Amino acid sequence: MPIQHVTALTYMDAILEADKPVLVEFWKPGCSVCLSMSNIIHDVVTDLCGLVGLVKVNTDEVPAATKTFHVDTVPRLLVLDRGRIVGDFSGVVSKHAILDVLKPFMRYPRLPEAES
């Protein structure tokens, strides 16, 4: 799943239909703290090479999502697995904190059996 920028019509599908853990980043244009957090989130997603999805929600453009998930401040990061919130962060948090929440929910692809 590549990075998805969602709209009011697509945000629930992007979050609930994912077949892997999803980071849902709530942000607002002009928010310098949001930019700092976005860089950390991008590092996590890049390091995990497709094992986790990222949905970016601009709170100005998708206010329905902020109401659905009770987002009252940005930046806010939710970690969802199979539609269930398993992690919730506000403000800037470390890459390691995000990875610690994700670890129990990671589903690694099976490697093909080696031929003898």
Secondary structure, DSSP 8 states (H G I E B T S, - for coil): --EEE--TTTHHHHHHT-SS-EEEEEE-TT-HHHHHHHHHHHHHHHHTTTSSEEEEEETTT-HHHHHHTT--SSSEEEEEETTEEEEEEES---HHHHHHHHGGG-----------
